[in-house]
C-alpha cells in the first residue's frame, strides 16, 4: 500500500494529521501496538520538524506485510550539520515556534531512538530527506 500526505510549513493546526492517519491505518491492519506507538512518535516528530522549519513537504508511506517505510521530503533551509542536529537539546527553532511548545531539540533524537532504521540527508538551501523504517516482526 502507498499513501502520500502534503505538509504545509508553518501550519501547526495540521501538524500531526499524517501521523494520526498512519496510526488509524496500522490499527485497522492489527499491527502490534508497540510498533504503532514507535511509528507514530517518529512520524509526528518528523512531521513537526517540517512544519517548524520548512516551506513545505511530502510524506510518502509504503506498507507491506513486513514493514512500514515513511519518507519525508521537505523544501526548506536544510540542515548544515546533521551530527550537531542529532544532539539532544540542539535546536534552530525560532522563538515563536518555541513559545508554542515546539523546538526543544528532541525531534531527531526521538526519531532515531524509536525507528528500527533511520536515515537522514540534507542539502543547505534545498531541503531535508528523512527515511524511517519499522519492522513488524522484529
Secondary structure, DSSP 8 states (H G I E B T S, - for coil): -EEEEEEETT-TTSTTHHHHHHHHHHHHTT--HHHHHHHHHHHHHHHHHHHHHEEEEEEEEEE-SSEEEEEEEEEES--S-HHHHTSTT-----HHHHHTT--SS-HHHHHHHH-SEEEEEEETTTEEEEEEEEETT-
